[in-house]
Amino acid sequence: MALSARCCDKTFRSWIHRHSKGQGVDTGLESQGTVSGLENNALRTEWLPGKPSPQPSLRINAYNDADAVTHWLSEYTASPQTWRTYQREAERLLLWLAQQQLSLNAVDRAALQAFEAFLADPQPSRIWVGPSKPRQHPDWRPFRGPLSASSRRQSLVILQGMFSWLVEAGWVTHNPFRLMRDKSRRLNNQTPRIERYLEKSLWDWLWEWLQRETDSHPRAQFEQARRRIIFAFAYMLAPRISEMAAAHMGDIQQREGRWWWEVTGKGDKVAKVPVPDDFIRQLAQWRNVLGLTPEPLFQEDTPLLRSLNGQRRISDNQLYRLIRATFQQAADALEQEGGDAAQTEALRHATPHWLRHTSITHQAQAGVSLRYLAESARHARLETTSRYLHSEDEQWHLEQQRHRLQSSSPE
């Protein structure tokens, strides 16, 4: 996993210590102890309620709530991206429970409702909300801002699964989500259309901006070349950020004169994705910067994306922050050019996953059939891919123009 237990222990000790006194937050630490650390990089807190009284149904050897959550997280160690997502949501709940002085077993329908409201507006924001920082940084915060409706649904879906597992493990006696009357609607994380993507005109401007040479210093040129290959990779092949960080040069393979990307995705499923010629040209330029041959060698076991020393791979977190920083710089540049305000704001709000949405949406708009689009995106269901199709919306809007204020336009 990405973080050591010692590092995370220090992070949470520091976070709790800073925010438990003098700022209107009572975590109950004085009466229950201190943060102890992490087991397998999951939050482990000795001040959380301890092990339930012995009972025949207890099927895990955990000594407090967070340790029990660690056992649940261990089920996902084979899928690092899933593990990180689940860890994040579990940590948020555990920290909130500490503030409320509640145990997992004490979470009832009212507590669940309060937590859902908290996700929409984590207060006090000075304690809970801050810009993205490394976990060991003193300014690290559990949130970057209030969660959107879809993000709240995702969090609740994850936690519902966690509670179901803990019930089976005998750690808690009930799953509070089962009392949620409108559960099917509240936990349905599907939306009619994918809307978080860059429109084609904005992508075209962004790609042109990425081509601009702004500094002749070798390090700056390396960083500029790296940004280009990152955004080309994201746009041409629609990878998830964890797949980008894990990619090796040898994953780009040639068969029968055609280039393919071999990728291990969600659920450790291995897939191959056609690689367009445009990306091969960008890859050749990047390899030239690295002092390599234009085309990848057979089974070349070196990272595709590199750190500043040109050798080591970059982590998921580093890649995330690099893409976010690039979006912010691009937004500043577009604003200085007097660009469209809505497009500037889109860049400011864009996250790395927007690039995957952008790629799939633009492939659909370019005429790639739904069948092949689903294969490239590696979606298990066509219904998921169909959310990227906007042609019906366009036709609907066009036909809606027949509805006029007057039967004929005034002269």
C-alpha positions, 0 to 999 in steps of 0.5 A: 500500500501507499503509506506506512503505518508509522506515517499514518499514525503520526498524521492522525495523532497530529490531526486529532491533537490539533482539532480536539481542543480549543476549536469547538470539537470534542473527540472524547480523547481525554476520556478514551486515550489517543490515536494508536496507529494503522493496521495495514494502513487503515485508521486504527484508533484506541480511543474508539470503543473497544471490543464488544463483550465476548459472544459466539457470533464474533468471527474476527479478532479485532480489538476496536471499531477501526481495527474491525474496519481494517479487517474489512479493508483487507478484503480489497488489498488486491485492488489498490484503487478500490482499497484507497476509495473504501479507506477514505470513506471509512476514515471519514466515518470513523473521524466523525464518530470520534467527534460524536463519541459514537461506536459503529454499533451505536450508529442508528438511522438518526446518526446515519441521517446526520452523517449524510448531512455532514458529508454535504457540509462538513463543519467546521470547515477549518477543521475538516476541509482543505486543499489536497495535501500528502497525508503526512502534511500538517494541513491535511484534511479529510475533505477538499470540500462538500461532497456532491450528491453523487459522491454522497451516494457513493460514500453511502453505498460503500459504507452500506457494504461495510456494515453488511460485512461487519454484521456477518463478522459479528462486530455490529448487531445491525445494519442501519442502512436497512432502515433507510426507507428510500434506499433504492433511490438514495443509494442509486449512484447512476445518473442519466448522463455523464456531465463532468467532461470537457467540451470538445472546444475546451479540450482543443484549447487545452491541448493547444495550450499544452503544446506551448513551450514556456521555459527552455530550462531542461527541468521545465522542458521535462515537466512540459513533455511529461504533462503532454504525455499524461494528458495524451494518455488520458485522452486517447486511452481513457485510463483510470488514474491508477492504471496510468500510474501503474503502466509500463512501456512494455504494456504498449505492444504491437501485434500484426502491425497494430498497437495495443495497450494491455492493462489490468483494470478493476477486479484484476481483469486484463484487457487490451485496448487499441492505441491510436496513431496519435498516441504512438507519435506522442509516446515517441516524443516522450521516449526521445526526452527519456533517451529511449528508442521511438517505439517500446521494446518487447516486455520493456519493464520500465515505468511509462510515466516517470518522476523528475529523475526520469527513472522512478514511477510516479504514485497515484497521488502524485499523478492526481496532484499533477493533473489538478495543478495543470488544470488550475494553471490552464484555467489561469491562462484561459482567464488571462486570455479573456476566455469563456468564463464557464469554460474557465470554471470547468477547468478549475473544477476538473479532476483527473477522472474528468479526463476519462469521461472526456475521452469516452464522451469524445470517442462517442461523438466521433462515431465509435460504436457503443460495442467498441466504446464499452470494450475500450472503456472496459465497462461490464455493462452497456448501460454504463457506457450509454451514459456517455452518449449525448446524441439523444440530448442533442436531437431532443434539444433540436426538436424542442426548438419547434416550440415557439412563443408565437406561431410565427416569428414577428416581423 
